[in-house]
Amino acid sequence: MNKILVTGATGHLGGAVIETLLTKISSSQISIITRNEEKRLEFQSKGFNAFLGNYDNVAALEKAMAGVDTVLLISSGDQGNRMQEHRNVIDTAKKAGVKHIAYTSRCLNNRNTLTNKLMVEHFETEDYILSGGLKYTFFRNILYMDAIPQFIGGIAALEKGIFLPAGNGNVSFALRSEMGEAMAKVLLNNECENKIYNFTGDKSYSFYDIATALKELSGKEVKYTNVETSEFKEMMKQRNLPEPVIQKIVDFITDIKHNQEADIYNDLENQLGRKPTGLKDGLKVVFGL
Ligand SMILES: NC(=O)c1ccc[n+]([C@@H]2O[C@H](COP(=O)([O-])OP(=O)(O)OC[C@H]3O[C@@H](n4cnc5c(N)ncnc54)[C@H](OP(=O)(O)O)[C@@H]3O)[C@@H](O)[C@H]2O)c1
């Protein structure tokens, strides 16, 4: 790799990618794009080629891709316009003569049976890249272990318990930082042409397991209650969450219940050269316990 553009470099996942890239290449070989001028200046002061712009600003994307041979597209968090944003990055890469595009997709069991339609966009982005003819790498990342607090109501779950309609569904959670590290290792080792990596933990865990791990870590009586979806929706309504938000959460959790995120692969372990962090150690980090 001579020169790489990392989108989302100011975020958590992109930050972990950059940290590992810098162990082998210099900041002058890395371009970044951010919507925030302060962050741009910060990166620039460290020797990166830093550009101001977003996934909708094709002119800025063109500038950021000049002389770049690999683009790492970190999926947009925008849930309205995401596909168009991704198409903008992919189309611009082709136009700018980029040779290879890497994309952060999701590791899900079956795209055809997903309840959460937002997840389908990851596969549609993969399809779009494939149809464009650029060399590709798909990093199919599992649900971040770091996202567990958001699902269970944060640290308050230690006192209140966990109430979710997730049944006994399992997730092969992995730490976001370890997936970022592994992505960078793949890119640095040039093991990336037309390959798919499924980054997951080496075990999968239910919310019963999460409650048990939190109980062991905190010494508190943490219990997981597998509530009915209707009851869960009512609980969300009482917290004044808007209906579309509630439905989005329910769709997410329904896929977990159906084990869409339960598959286990050894790609993460192979790239890290060690076992990925397990649930108990990961929760310790995530909750600061
Ligand atoms: N696997 C999972 O469990 C999981 C969970 C949540 C999200 N995700 C996906 O993974 C992505 C990265 O996660 P993360 O934790 O690193 O997110 P994060 O910390 O929120 O960082 C998001 C990054 O994306 C950039 N970005 C967002 N929208 C953009 C736009 N329209 N144009 C240009 N840059 C944009 C931000 O840049 P600036 O703010 O500097 O412009 C920031 O660098 C998320 O965006 C989401 O698609 C995956």
The ligand as a Gaussian input file, in Angstrom:
#p B3LYP/6-31G(d) Opt

LIG

0 1
 N      -20.616000      -3.228000      14.249000
 C      -21.326000      -2.508000      15.086000
 O      -21.742000      -2.932000      16.168000
 C      -21.645000      -1.075000      14.799000
 C      -22.292000      -0.329000      15.782000
 C      -22.539000       1.003000      15.541000
 C      -22.151000       1.567000      14.334000
 N      -21.531000       0.814000      13.394000
 C      -21.095000       1.397000      12.100000
 O      -19.676000       1.555000      12.157000
 C      -19.321000       2.920000      11.861000
 C      -18.097000       3.321000      12.666000
 O      -18.358000       3.147000      14.037000
 P      -17.670000       4.075000      15.120000
 O      -17.991000       3.478000      16.416000
 O      -16.267000       4.370000      14.766000
 O      -18.534000       5.426000      14.936000
 P      -18.172000       6.894000      15.491000
 O      -17.181000       6.829000      16.593000
 O      -19.464000       7.569000      15.717000
 O      -17.451000       7.579000      14.235000
 C      -18.140000       7.866000      13.054000
 C      -17.122000       8.384000      12.045000
 O      -17.757000       8.498000      10.774000
 C      -17.550000       9.801000      10.276000
 N      -18.767000      10.173000       9.548000
 C      -20.041000       9.958000       9.930000
 N      -20.893000      10.423000       9.003000
 C      -20.137000      10.971000       8.024000
 C      -20.429000      11.625000       6.817000
 N      -21.693000      11.837000       6.416000
 N      -19.402000      12.031000       6.042000
 C      -18.115000      11.823000       6.431000
 N      -17.773000      11.215000       7.586000
 C      -18.775000      10.798000       8.373000
 C      -17.289000      10.681000      11.473000
 O      -16.462000      11.757000      11.064000
 P      -16.588000      13.284000      11.575000
 O      -17.604000      13.351000      12.670000
 O      -15.207000      13.657000      12.029000
 O      -16.982000      14.018000      10.351000
 C      -16.538000       9.731000      12.398000
 O      -15.172000       9.704000      12.047000
 C      -20.592000       3.716000      12.190000
 O      -20.642000       4.880000      11.410000
 C      -21.695000       2.739000      11.828000
 O      -22.005000       2.784000      10.442000
 C      -21.250000      -0.493000      13.620000

